[in-house]
Amino acid sequence: MSEWSAWIGREETRHDRIDDAAVARWLATLDRAAPSDGSVAQAYHWCLCLPDAPTATLGADGHPVRDDSDDSFLPPIPLPRRMWAASKVEFIAPLRPGRSIVRASRVASITEKQGGTGKLVFAEIAHETHGDGELAIREIQSIVFREPAPGGALPAPLPASDNFDPSGWDAHRLLVPSEALLFRYSALTFNSHRIHYDLPYACEAEGYPGLVVHGPLTATLLLNLAAQHFGDNRLKKFSFRGTSPAICNQELHLTLRGTFDNIELGAFAADGRQIMQASAAL
């Protein structure tokens, strides 16, 4: 039995409200227009029901310090590096401005594994998001905890392959994530993880070659590509898995192909390295 088994089944509930001004700032951050039917675009739910830990309780990486108190939702896993690894999302009903939001979350599983970089702990969190009492979104979020980067290590070189070729994809968008984009998304999601804004920390403490683009930001950009291709709020299911870090000020290729219940999406670096694998269904 895992030493963290006592946390499995632990629940928490958070409340929020969809604010017109906050939605407008999210749209401005992403350089996109609002859906024509007055609904909120898919992916905005990642800006709702956010953690609100006081600044004094943040750890060295900018995340809230985890402890074994009754108020702690996640267990005090003693692995310092934390990342959002994957999500499986089911869109049931569109969200709309002004609605009261309730998100019920439950620790579904905690699994320990041994990877190529050392010990890993995966926590799966089940979320249900309601708007004015109506179930709108179900999601299984996977968080991975990792061992610290080797002390004094230079930024890790990223595995390269061939140059990225967008032929064979039905839709393609190229952008270069900037510091301003990362800053704005961190503000929208109240995310103080230092890998997204503190360059010396990202390189020296965690071994990245630059500031890291948020996983849910990359997923949001893929959902925006799907909205441009199929229309707003058309997806019923969306799953993504991060495979390699996207780095600030480096080219990011967003791609889509397929239709109906067999849609493939991806994010790639300029050298062809895959950043994110994703799939969706209408």
C-alpha positions in Angstrom: 0.0 0.0 0.0 1.3 3.5 -0.9 2.3 5.7 1.9 0.0 8.3 0.4 -3.1 6.0 0.3 -4.7 8.0 3.1 -5.0 11.0 0.7 -6.9 9.0 -1.9 -10.5 10.1 -1.9 -9.8 13.5 -0.2 -12.1 16.2 -1.5 -12.2 19.9 -1.7 -14.8 22.4 -3.2 -14.0 25.8 -4.6 -16.4 28.6 -5.6 -16.0 31.3 -8.2 -18.0 33.5 -10.7 -17.3 34.2 -14.3 -16.5 37.9 -14.6 -16.9 39.7 -17.9 -13.7 41.8 -17.4 -11.6 38.7 -16.5 -12.9 36.9 -19.6 -11.9 40.0 -21.7 -8.4 39.9 -20.2 -8.1 36.2 -21.1 -9.2 36.9 -24.7 -6.8 39.8 -25.0 -3.9 37.6 -23.7 -4.6 35.1 -26.4 -5.3 37.6 -29.2 -8.7 36.0 -29.9 -12.3 37.1 -30.2 -15.2 36.0 -28.0 -17.6 33.3 -29.2 -20.4 34.9 -31.2 -23.1 33.3 -29.1 -22.0 35.0 -25.9 -20.6 31.9 -24.3 -17.1 31.5 -22.8 -14.6 29.7 -25.0 -13.3 26.3 -24.0 -10.2 26.3 -21.9 -11.3 29.3 -19.8 -12.2 26.9 -16.9 -8.5 26.6 -16.1 -8.8 30.3 -14.9 -11.5 29.5 -12.4 -11.6 28.2 -8.8 -7.9 28.9 -8.4 -5.8 28.2 -5.3 -5.4 31.2 -3.1 -2.5 30.3 -0.7 -1.0 33.4 1.0 2.4 34.5 -0.3 4.0 33.6 3.1 3.1 30.0 2.5 4.8 29.6 -0.9 7.8 27.3 -1.2 11.1 27.9 -3.0 9.6 27.0 -6.4 6.6 29.4 -5.9 4.1 26.6 -5.3 2.2 26.4 -1.9 4.1 24.3 0.6 2.5 20.9 1.1 2.0 19.5 4.6 0.2 16.7 6.3 -2.5 18.8 8.0 -6.1 18.1 7.6 -6.5 21.2 5.5 -4.0 20.0 2.9 -5.6 18.6 -0.3 -2.4 17.0 -1.7 0.0 15.0 0.5 3.4 16.3 1.4 5.2 14.4 -1.4 8.9 15.2 -0.7 9.8 15.7 -4.4 10.3 19.3 -5.2 9.8 19.6 -8.9 6.1 19.6 -9.8 4.4 19.9 -13.2 1.0 19.5 -14.8 1.6 16.4 -17.0 -1.7 15.7 -18.6 -5.5 16.1 -18.6 -8.6 14.3 -19.9 -11.5 16.8 -20.3 -15.1 16.2 -21.1 -17.1 19.4 -22.2 -20.7 18.8 -21.3 -22.2 22.4 -21.5 -20.7 25.8 -22.4 -19.9 28.2 -19.6 -21.4 31.7 -19.7 -20.4 35.1 -18.2 -22.1 35.9 -14.9 -22.6 32.3 -13.8 -21.7 31.1 -10.3 -19.1 28.3 -10.5 -18.6 25.4 -8.2 -15.7 23.0 -8.7 -15.6 19.7 -6.7 -12.2 18.0 -6.7 -11.2 14.6 -5.5 -7.8 12.8 -5.2 -8.4 9.8 -7.5 -5.1 8.1 -7.3 -1.4 8.5 -6.2 1.1 6.2 -7.9 4.9 6.0 -7.4 7.1 5.1 -10.4 10.8 4.9 -11.2 11.7 6.9 -14.3 14.9 7.6 -16.3 15.4 10.7 -14.2 14.7 9.1 -10.8 11.7 8.7 -8.6 8.3 10.0 -9.8 5.0 10.3 -8.1 1.8 10.8 -10.2 -1.3 12.2 -8.6 -4.6 12.1 -10.5 -7.2 14.7 -9.5 -10.9 14.4 -10.6 -12.6 17.7 -11.1 -16.3 18.5 -11.8 -17.1 22.1 -12.7 -20.7 23.3 -12.4 -22.1 26.6 -13.7 -25.3 27.8 -11.9 -25.8 24.2 -10.7 -25.4 22.7 -14.2 -22.6 20.2 -14.8 -20.4 21.8 -17.4 -16.9 20.1 -17.4 -15.4 16.9 -16.1 -11.6 16.5 -16.0 -9.0 14.1 -14.8 -5.8 16.1 -14.2 -2.4 14.3 -13.8 0.3 16.0 -11.7 3.8 14.6 -11.6 6.3 15.2 -8.8 10.0 14.7 -9.6 13.4 14.7 -7.9 15.5 17.9 -7.9 17.7 18.7 -10.8 21.4 17.8 -10.3 23.1 20.6 -8.3 25.1 23.0 -10.4 24.0 21.4 -13.7 24.0 23.4 -16.9 20.6 23.8 -18.6 19.7 20.4 -20.0 19.9 20.2 -23.8 16.5 19.3 -25.3 16.3 16.2 -27.6 16.2 17.3 -31.2 14.9 15.6 -34.3 14.3 16.9 -37.9 13.0 20.3 -38.7 9.2 20.5 -38.2 7.2 19.9 -41.4 3.5 21.0 -41.2 2.5 19.2 -44.4 0.0 16.5 -43.6 -1.8 18.5 -41.1 -5.2 20.2 -41.8 -4.5 23.3 -39.7 -1.2 24.8 -38.6 -0.3 27.9 -36.5 3.1 29.2 -35.7 3.8 31.5 -32.8 6.7 32.5 -30.6 5.6 32.6 -26.9 6.9 35.8 -25.3 7.7 36.7 -21.7 4.6 39.0 -21.8 2.4 36.0 -22.8 3.7 33.9 -20.0 3.4 36.7 -17.5 -0.2 37.4 -18.4 -1.2 33.7 -18.3 0.5 33.3 -14.9 -1.6 36.3 -13.7 -4.8 34.9 -15.1 -4.3 31.5 -13.4 -2.7 32.9 -10.2 0.3 30.6 -11.0 3.5 31.6 -9.1 5.7 28.7 -10.3 9.0 30.3 -10.9 9.9 28.3 -14.0 7.5 30.6 -15.9 9.0 34.0 -15.0 12.3 33.6 -13.1 15.0 32.8 -15.7 17.9 32.2 -13.3 15.7 29.8 -11.3 14.4 28.0 -14.3 17.9 27.4 -15.7 20.0 27.0 -12.5 17.6 25.3 -10.1 15.5 23.2 -12.5 17.8 22.7 -15.4 15.7 24.2 -18.2 17.2 26.1 -21.1 14.9 29.0 -20.6 11.5 30.1 -19.2 9.0 27.3 -19.6 5.6 27.7 -21.3 2.8 26.6 -19.1 1.3 23.2 -20.1 -2.3 24.4 -19.9 -1.3 27.5 -21.9 -0.1 25.2 -24.7 -3.3 23.1 -24.3 -5.3 26.4 -24.5 -3.6 27.4 -27.7 -4.5 24.0 -29.2 -8.1 24.4 -28.1 -8.1 27.8 -29.8 -6.8 26.2 -33.0 -9.7 23.7 -32.8 -12.2 26.6 -32.3 -10.8 28.4 -35.4 -11.1 25.2 -37.4 -14.4 23.7 -36.2 -16.1 26.7 -34.4 -16.4 27.6 -30.7 -17.5 25.1 -28.1 -17.7 22.3 -30.6 -15.4 19.8 -28.8 -17.0 17.2 -26.5 -13.7 15.6 -25.4 -10.1 16.8 -25.3 -7.0 15.0 -23.9 -3.4 16.2 -23.8 -0.1 14.9 -22.5 3.1 17.0 -22.3 6.1 15.3 -23.8 8.7 18.0 -23.7 8.9 21.6 -22.4 8.0 24.5 -24.7 10.5 27.3 -24.1 9.8 31.0 -24.2 11.0 32.9 -27.3 11.3 29.7 -29.3 9.0 28.8 -32.2 6.0 26.7 -31.3 4.0 24.9 -34.0 0.4 24.1 -33.3 -1.3 21.5 -35.5 -4.6 19.7 -36.1 -5.9 17.0 -38.4 -9.0 14.7 -38.6 -12.6 15.3 -37.7 -15.6 13.9 -35.8 -14.4 11.5 -33.1 -10.8 11.1 -34.5 -9.1 14.5 -34.1 -5.3 14.6 -33.5 -3.6 17.8 -32.3 0.0 18.5 -31.5 2.5 21.1 -30.5 6.1 21.0 -31.8 9.3 22.9 -31.5 11.1 24.2 -34.6 13.4 21.2 -34.7 10.5 18.8 -34.8 10.6 17.8 -31.1 7.1 17.1 -29.9 5.9 19.4 -27.0 2.4 18.0 -26.5 0.3 15.2 -27.8 -3.5 15.7 -27.8 -6.7 14.2 -29.2 -10.3 15.4 -29.4 -13.8 14.5 -30.5 -16.7 16.7 -31.7 
